[in-house]
């Protein structure tokens, strides 16, 4: 299974923010849209990732308020990225190693979408459920051998 399979099911709605936007506006967008991340874009290029983790850490460092913080001051400016052709197992390893919950999907310099750890976990569980159903159906339809069939030679 590849990242493109997740994006096909998930859809292509993207939410972005600019690095010089106030953090309070970005946090409001995240709350209103019920999303955990925003891709930070500048002049059409990916320059960072803003997740609820960075919002909380920045707010705590700023004495518990947004104040005049800008997205640039708290964003992850070296986010992990993958391509639509990246295998899901590789994405899981990458996300686990970096404790990343969100990953932009890029084709060269074009942002194709964002996948979350939840999206990856759901795809894996759905794939396992499908395989499990297929195996159970196969076992139920297993042909019953006639008694003594194992002793007879097969006809060609």
Helices and strands as residue ranges (DSSP letters): H 3-10, E 16-17, H 23-33, E 37-42, E 45-51, H 52-61, H 71-74, E 81-82, H 88-98, E 102-107, E 110-116, H 117-140
